[in-house]
Amino acid sequence: MAPELFDVVAACPTHPDLEDPPDLAGVRDRALLLVGFYAALRRRELTALTLAQISTHRRGPVLALSHSKTNQTGTQAEPVELPAPATPSAAPSPR
């Protein structure tokens, strides 16, 4: 559920403070959790995702999944639209 997801995302370290460099593992974890949840991806689809499969659209990011449970042959990429954030650095609000 979304409230529990936001608690987990908030627990991922990103910036200890503004003077330190960002914790890239924490930023990666936040991105994987949010993309996986909002795109309803399975583990295999999420781990196979590459930057080349991500494009932008005026309504938000779009993933082009080459293989999925419903597209097992991979003959045509299946587009998955993600919701656009309010701002480029928008973080989900806890509950």
C-alpha positions as a Markdown table, in Angstrom:
| # | Residue | x | y | z |
|---|---|---|---|---|
| 1 | Met | 0.0 | 0.0 | 0.0 |
| 2 | Ala | 1.1 | 3.5 | -0.7 |
| 3 | Pro | 1.5 | 4.7 | 3.0 |
| 4 | Glu | 3.9 | 1.8 | 3.8 |
| 5 | Leu | 5.8 | 2.4 | 0.5 |
| 6 | Phe | 6.3 | 6.1 | 1.4 |
| 7 | Asp | 7.6 | 5.0 | 4.9 |
| 8 | Val | 10.2 | 2.7 | 3.2 |
| 9 | Val | 11.1 | 5.3 | 0.6 |
| 10 | Ala | 11.6 | 7.9 | 3.3 |
| 11 | Ala | 13.9 | 5.5 | 5.2 |
| 12 | Cys | 16.3 | 5.3 | 2.1 |
| 13 | Pro | 19.3 | 7.6 | 2.7 |
| 14 | Thr | 19.7 | 10.2 | 0.1 |
| 15 | His | 21.4 | 13.3 | 1.5 |
| 16 | Pro | 22.9 | 13.1 | 5.0 |
| 17 | Asp | 23.1 | 16.9 | 4.8 |
| 18 | Leu | 23.6 | 19.4 | 2.0 |
| 19 | Glu | 27.4 | 19.5 | 2.4 |
| 20 | Asp | 27.9 | 15.8 | 1.7 |
| 21 | Pro | 27.6 | 14.1 | -1.7 |
| 22 | Pro | 24.3 | 12.2 | -2.2 |
| 23 | Asp | 24.1 | 8.6 | -1.2 |
| 24 | Leu | 23.7 | 7.1 | -4.7 |
| 25 | Ala | 22.7 | 3.7 | -3.4 |
| 26 | Gly | 19.8 | 5.3 | -1.5 |
| 27 | Val | 18.8 | 7.3 | -4.5 |
| 28 | Arg | 18.9 | 4.2 | -6.6 |
| 29 | Asp | 16.8 | 2.3 | -4.0 |
| 30 | Arg | 14.2 | 5.1 | -3.9 |
| 31 | Ala | 13.9 | 5.1 | -7.7 |
| 32 | Leu | 13.6 | 1.3 | -8.0 |
| 33 | Leu | 10.9 | 1.2 | -5.3 |
| 34 | Leu | 8.8 | 4.0 | -6.8 |
| 35 | Val | 9.1 | 2.8 | -10.4 |
| 36 | Gly | 8.4 | -0.7 | -9.5 |
| 37 | Phe | 5.3 | 0.3 | -7.5 |
| 38 | Tyr | 3.8 | 2.8 | -9.9 |
| 39 | Ala | 4.5 | 0.7 | -13.0 |
| 40 | Ala | 3.3 | -2.5 | -11.2 |
| 41 | Leu | 6.5 | -4.3 | -12.4 |
| 42 | Arg | 7.5 | -7.8 | -11.4 |
| 43 | Arg | 11.0 | -8.3 | -10.1 |
| 44 | Arg | 12.2 | -9.7 | -13.4 |
| 45 | Glu | 10.8 | -6.7 | -15.3 |
| 46 | Leu | 12.4 | -4.2 | -12.8 |
| 47 | Thr | 15.8 | -5.8 | -12.9 |
| 48 | Ala | 15.8 | -6.0 | -16.7 |
| 49 | Leu | 15.0 | -2.3 | -17.1 |
| 50 | Thr | 17.6 | -0.2 | -18.8 |
| 51 | Leu | 17.9 | 3.6 | -19.3 |
| 52 | Ala | 17.4 | 3.0 | -23.1 |
| 53 | Gln | 13.8 | 1.8 | -22.3 |
| 54 | Ile | 12.9 | 5.1 | -20.5 |
| 55 | Ser | 11.6 | 8.0 | -22.5 |
| 56 | Thr | 9.8 | 11.2 | -21.6 |
| 57 | His | 6.3 | 12.3 | -22.7 |
| 58 | Arg | 4.5 | 15.5 | -21.9 |
| 59 | Arg | 2.4 | 13.6 | -19.3 |
| 60 | Gly | 5.3 | 11.9 | -17.6 |
| 61 | Pro | 7.9 | 9.2 | -18.1 |
| 62 | Val | 7.2 | 6.1 | -20.3 |
| 63 | Leu | 8.8 | 2.7 | -20.0 |
| 64 | Ala | 9.0 | 0.5 | -23.1 |
| 65 | Leu | 9.0 | -3.1 | -21.7 |
| 66 | Ser | 10.3 | -5.5 | -24.3 |
| 67 | His | 9.2 | -8.6 | -22.3 |
| 68 | Ser | 6.6 | -9.0 | -19.6 |
| 69 | Lys | 4.1 | -11.6 | -18.3 |
| 70 | Thr | 1.6 | -10.4 | -20.8 |
| 71 | Asn | 4.1 | -9.9 | -23.6 |
| 72 | Gln | 6.3 | -13.0 | -23.4 |
| 73 | Thr | 7.4 | -13.1 | -27.1 |
| 74 | Gly | 8.7 | -9.5 | -27.0 |
| 75 | Thr | 7.7 | -8.9 | -30.6 |
| 76 | Gln | 6.6 | -5.3 | -29.8 |
| 77 | Ala | 7.5 | -3.2 | -26.8 |
| 78 | Glu | 4.7 | -2.6 | -24.3 |
| 79 | Pro | 4.5 | 1.1 | -23.1 |
| 80 | Val | 3.9 | 1.7 | -19.4 |
| 81 | Glu | 3.2 | 5.3 | -18.4 |
| 82 | Leu | 4.3 | 6.5 | -15.0 |
| 83 | Pro | 2.7 | 9.5 | -13.2 |
| 84 | Ala | 4.6 | 12.7 | -13.6 |
| 85 | Pro | 5.9 | 14.3 | -10.4 |
| 86 | Ala | 4.7 | 17.7 | -9.4 |
| 87 | Thr | 8.3 | 19.0 | -9.6 |
| 88 | Pro | 11.5 | 17.2 | -10.9 |
| 89 | Ser | 12.7 | 16.6 | -7.3 |
| 90 | Ala | 9.3 | 15.9 | -5.7 |
| 91 | Ala | 9.4 | 13.4 | -3.0 |
| 92 | Pro | 6.3 | 11.5 | -1.9 |
| 93 | Ser | 4.6 | 12.9 | 1.1 |
| 94 | Pro | 4.3 | 10.6 | 4.1 |
| 95 | Arg | 0.6 | 9.8 | 4.8 |
